[in-house]
Amino acid sequence: MRAVVSVCTEELPMACPVPLIGRDGVLRRAHAELRERSECGRGQFGGWPYESCNPGCSCMQGRQAADTEFCGTSEEVLW
């Protein structure tokens, strides 16, 4: 077994936000306001699902957002 010999940390002033408790409620309100403006945010930096958003999920969010807009289907990947 190997032991940790040293640790280097650095505080970055700008980085990906950490998901917080209560984040989903805030996001639902933000997405509702975007919808009122005929806008939508999807993907890792538009939908903010950092803990579960890989490139495949980001693409699926975009596709489902378009399907919702044009076909009235529900979005399952975002939430």
N, C-alpha and C positions, 0 to 999 in steps of 0.2 A: 504494500500500500504506500502511496506517495503522500507526503504532507504538503500543505500550502506553504510556500517559502516566503512569498511576499504578495501584497495586494496594492494595486495602484488604482486610485479613484480620481475622477475629475468631474467637477460640476459643470454642466453645460447650460448656458443661459437660454438656449433655444433647442428644443428637442420634442419628441412626440409626447403629448400629454398622457398622464397616467389616468386610466379609468377610475372614477370615484364612485362611492356609494351615492345613489340618486341620479347618476348620469343619464340613465335611460329616460327618466321623466323629462329632464332638461332637453334631451335630444328630440323627444317626441314633440315638444313645444316648438323647438327650432325648425324641425322638418315641417310642421303644420304651417308655420309662418312662411317658410320657403314656398310651400304649395300655394298659399294665398297669392304669392307673387309670380306664380307659374314657373318656379324654379325647383330644382331638386339637387340634393347632394348625395352622392353615392360613392362607394369604394372606401378604401382605408382612410383617406383624408377628407372625404365628403360625407361618409356615413358614420365615421368615428368608431367602428367596431374593432379596435386595435387587437383585442385578444383573440379574435377569430376570423380576421380578414386577410386571406391570402390572395394572390392575383386571380385565382379562379373565382373566388367569392366576389371580388370586385367586379369582374366581368359579368357575373350572374346578377349582381345588384343592378348594373346598368341595363341589362336586358329586361329584368323584371320591372324596372321603373318605366321603360318604354312600353312594355306590355300593359302596365297599369294605365298609362296615359292614353294609349290608343285602343286597348281592348277591354279595359275595365277589370282586369284580373287583379288578384291580391299579390302583394309582395311578401315572400316568406323568408328570403335570405337576410334582408336587412334586420328584421326583428327576430 
